[in-house]
Amino acid sequence: GNEAEWAEEYIALCETERTNPAVGIDYPTFSRMVDDDSEQPVTNDELRAMVGDPALQRQARASVAAAPPAPTGPTKAAPRRELLKASVFRALDSDGDGRLNRGELLAFGRKCGFRGTEAEWDGEYAGICELFNLSAAVGMDYETFSAMVDDETEQPVSDAEFEAMLGPAGIAGFA
């Protein structure tokens, strides 16, 4: 399927597994899912092919390096809004480094109505980095993104807007 279909599947998977999509699936849950005979189990040959795929190896190393700290205390299902925010963040994070750079945030800005030039975005991006005490070269992590889109002093991004971004044209439009 396409990225939009995966985003929807990922939200549903996280809801089913009662996990926060910003944290991801832990090893015991992944192992149980792979071995689950009630669905379509993953074969050993399929697992070997995944392990040998250089693109997946690079993505795995980047994910481990950018992984948020493990949650403490009891885990409970993430509210729908958290799932939506995390799914949009992952869709925007085209390089998979766990941070949104200038271009990735510009894609989000355009989805939120920014119609300015590249030069105007440079000023906006610098302002965002200053406001949230970010290095422009490093970019924005999920926690900061979450705070930014929920900021009541500005106009917070609504759940309906997130859902539209994740719709069939939404994810493709991030590129």
C-alpha positions as CSV (number, residue, x, y, z in Angstrom):
1,G,0.0,0.0,0.0
2,N,0.9,3.7,0.0
3,E,2.1,5.9,2.9
4,A,-1.5,7.0,3.7
5,E,-2.7,3.4,4.0
6,W,0.3,2.6,6.2
7,A,-0.4,5.6,8.4
8,E,-3.9,4.4,8.9
9,E,-2.8,0.8,9.5
10,Y,-0.1,2.1,12.0
11,I,-2.7,4.0,14.0
12,A,-5.0,1.0,14.1
13,L,-2.1,-1.3,15.1
14,C,-1.0,1.0,17.9
15,E,-4.6,1.2,19.2
16,T,-4.9,-2.6,19.1
17,E,-1.5,-3.1,20.8
18,R,-2.2,-0.3,23.3
19,T,1.0,1.5,22.6
20,N,2.0,5.1,21.8
21,P,3.1,5.4,18.2
22,A,5.7,7.9,19.1
23,V,7.4,5.2,21.1
24,G,6.7,2.3,18.7
25,I,6.3,-1.4,19.2
26,D,8.6,-3.1,21.7
27,Y,10.4,-6.4,21.1
28,P,8.0,-8.7,23.0
29,T,5.0,-7.2,21.2
30,F,6.7,-7.4,17.8
31,S,7.7,-11.0,18.4
32,R,4.2,-11.9,19.4
33,M,2.8,-10.2,16.3
34,V,5.3,-12.0,14.0
35,D,4.4,-15.4,15.4
36,D,0.6,-14.7,15.6
37,D,-1.1,-17.6,13.8
38,S,-4.5,-15.9,13.9
39,E,-3.3,-13.5,11.3
40,Q,-0.7,-14.2,8.6
41,P,2.5,-15.2,10.4
42,V,5.8,-14.0,9.0
43,T,7.9,-16.8,7.7
44,N,11.6,-17.4,8.6
45,D,12.5,-16.7,5.0
46,E,10.7,-13.4,5.1
47,L,12.5,-12.4,8.3
48,R,15.8,-13.4,6.8
49,A,15.1,-11.2,3.7
50,M,14.2,-8.3,6.0
51,V,17.3,-8.6,8.1
52,G,19.5,-8.7,4.9
53,D,17.8,-5.6,3.3
54,P,20.4,-2.7,3.5
55,A,17.6,-0.1,3.4
56,L,15.9,-1.6,6.4
57,Q,19.3,-1.9,8.2
58,R,19.9,1.9,7.7
59,Q,16.4,2.7,8.8
60,A,16.7,0.5,11.9
61,R,20.0,2.1,12.9
62,A,18.4,5.6,12.5
63,S,15.3,4.6,14.5
64,V,17.4,3.2,17.4
65,A,19.5,6.4,17.4
66,A,16.4,8.6,17.4
67,A,14.2,6.5,19.7
68,P,12.6,8.4,22.5
69,P,13.2,7.2,26.0
70,A,11.1,4.3,27.1
71,P,8.0,5.3,29.0
72,T,8.0,4.8,32.8
73,G,5.1,3.4,34.8
74,P,2.1,1.5,33.4
75,T,1.5,1.7,29.7
76,K,-2.0,2.6,28.5
77,A,-3.5,3.3,25.2
78,A,-2.6,6.6,23.7
79,P,-5.5,9.0,23.0
80,R,-6.5,9.3,19.4
81,R,-4.9,12.8,19.2
82,E,-1.5,11.4,20.2
83,L,-1.8,8.8,17.6
84,L,-2.7,11.4,14.9
85,K,0.2,13.7,16.0
86,A,2.7,10.8,15.9
87,S,1.5,9.6,12.6
88,V,1.8,13.0,11.0
89,F,5.2,13.4,12.6
90,R,6.4,10.1,11.1
91,A,5.0,11.0,7.7
92,L,6.8,14.3,7.7
93,D,10.1,12.8,8.9
94,S,11.1,11.7,5.4
95,D,14.7,10.9,6.3
96,G,13.6,8.9,9.3
97,D,16.0,10.6,11.8
98,G,13.4,11.3,14.4
99,R,13.6,15.1,13.8
100,L,11.9,17.5,11.4
101,N,14.4,19.6,9.5
102,R,13.7,22.9,7.6
103,G,12.2,21.2,4.5
104,E,10.1,18.7,6.5
105,L,8.6,21.5,8.6
106,L,8.0,23.5,5.5
107,A,5.9,20.6,4.2
108,F,3.9,20.8,7.4
109,G,3.6,24.6,7.2
110,R,2.2,24.3,3.7
111,K,-0.4,21.8,5.0
112,C,-1.3,24.4,7.7
113,G,-1.7,27.2,5.2
114,F,1.8,28.8,4.8
115,R,1.8,30.3,1.3
116,G,5.1,32.3,1.5
117,T,8.3,31.9,-0.5
118,E,11.3,29.8,0.4
119,A,13.0,33.0,1.7
120,E,10.0,33.8,3.9
121,W,10.0,30.2,5.2
122,D,13.7,30.7,6.2
123,G,12.5,33.5,8.6
124,E,9.6,31.5,9.9
125,Y,11.8,28.5,10.5
126,A,14.4,30.6,12.3
127,G,11.5,32.0,14.5
128,I,10.2,28.5,15.3
129,C,13.8,27.4,16.2
130,E,14.2,30.4,18.4
131,L,10.8,30.1,20.1
132,F,11.4,26.4,21.0
133,N,15.1,26.8,21.6
134,L,16.1,24.5,18.8
135,S,19.2,24.3,16.6
136,A,18.2,25.0,13.0
137,A,20.7,22.4,11.9
138,V,19.4,19.7,14.2
139,G,15.6,20.3,13.7
140,M,12.6,19.5,15.8
141,D,12.0,16.3,17.8
142,Y,8.5,14.7,18.4
143,E,8.1,16.2,21.9
144,T,8.6,19.7,20.6
145,F,6.4,19.1,17.6
146,S,3.7,17.9,19.9
147,A,4.0,21.0,22.1
148,M,4.0,23.3,19.0
149,V,0.8,21.8,17.5
150,D,-1.0,21.9,20.8
151,D,0.1,25.5,21.7
152,E,-3.0,27.3,22.8
153,T,-1.3,30.8,22.4
154,E,-1.4,30.1,18.6
155,Q,-4.1,28.2,16.8
156,P,-3.6,24.6,17.6
157,V,-3.9,22.0,14.8
158,S,-7.2,20.2,15.1
159,D,-7.7,16.5,14.9
160,A,-9.7,17.0,11.7
161,E,-6.7,18.8,10.2
162,F,-4.4,16.0,11.2
163,E,-6.9,13.5,9.7
164,A,-7.0,15.4,6.5
165,M,-3.2,15.4,6.4
166,L,-3.2,11.7,6.7
167,G,-5.8,11.2,4.1
168,P,-5.0,9.8,0.6
169,A,-3.7,13.1,-0.8
170,G,-2.3,14.3,2.5
171,I,0.8,12.1,3.0
172,A,1.7,12.2,-0.7
173,G,1.5,15.9,-0.4
174,F,4.3,16.0,2.3
175,A,6.9,15.0,-0.1
